[in-house]
């Protein structure tokens, strides 16, 4: 059976959702950096804004709301500032915090088992 875009089986685990979010963020940032003349100030500038809006919505659906996405979205709207990979940095920071919280939860679970 071929995989469809609506098949959520691939994105069940948080790790796979973060992996998909990071790939999306890197692709969006790469497109904005490599194709900067295309998205520079001018007639095609709204295309850049649409790309940022689509990426923001997709990241929210993949990993949920995190405050790091708001400054990234605002930074991406500033002309010339989109040369900084804001989306990639935001997803990497959210992933780092998630891993730390997961490690603390695992450690708390181990302590709880040791106390029994």
Secondary structure, 3 states (H helix, E strand, C coil): CCCCCCCHHHHCCHHHHHHHHHHHHHHHHHHHHHCHHHHCCCCCHHHHHHHHHHHHHHHHHHHCCCCHHHHHHHHHHCCCHHHCCHHHHHHHHHHHHHHHHHHHHHHHHHHHHHHC
